[in-house]
Amino acid sequence: MIEDLKATYSWLADRESEAEELLDYNQDKLFLNVDNPASEWRWDSASELLFDEKDTSNPRRVREFLRNYSGLLRAAGVKKINHVSPDEPLCEDSHETHLTQIRNSFNGMRQAKQLTDVTLTAEDGTEFSAHRVFLAAQSSHFKDCFGGGWRESRVSEGEVEIVVHYSRECLEAVLGS
């Protein structure tokens, strides 16, 4: 019986493109999902299986007996979850490069007055547009200002105007103008 089952899985695996019809049966327990069919038998549906995952009650990981038929299993709807290690960079760039890109993107939008919602006015009257969320993320003062009980936190529409007691040069340095 095992040889017949292997032959069936092999036949279906050789016709992977045709095996997509198995998606109609992905709730049916069609797959002998065991490490050793000589000692144990357990049938699972494609919807209950995941590649390279730890077992839970549902889903269960694909066992050794089925590993040779991964293409067939994918055609039947078995999924694989790809994990990213916390130590593994999300891209080739360093974290510092990524943070610099984010800051430069915010600065470009700020200079173009895109999505800005606060105006900071320097001592000499020079106005600088900015993003409340960016300022709040960078400064506990602005976090309290925009997220606390201050007048600036109660403004829901339009730009908040804040006169600061610092020079234009100081604001340019802080905002990265």
Sequence and secondary structure as in RCSB ss.txt:
>XXXX:A:sequence
MIEDLKATYSWLADRESEAEELLDYNQDKLFLNVDNPASEWRWDSASELLFDEKDTSNPRRVREFLRNYSGLLRA
AGVKKINHVSPDEPLCEDSHETHLTQIRNSFNGMRQAKQLTDVTLTAEDGTEFSAHRVFLAAQSSHFKDCFGGGW
RESRVSEGEVEIVVHYSRECLEAVLGS
>XXXX:A:secstr
 HHHHHHHHHHHHHTTTGGGGGGGGTTSEEEE  S TTT   EEEGGGEEET    SSSEE  GGGGGGHHHHHH
TT EE     TTS SSSS HHHHHHHHHHHHHHHHHTT S  EEEE TTS EEEE HHHHHHH HHHHHHHHSSS
GGGG  SS EEEE SS HHHHHHHHT 
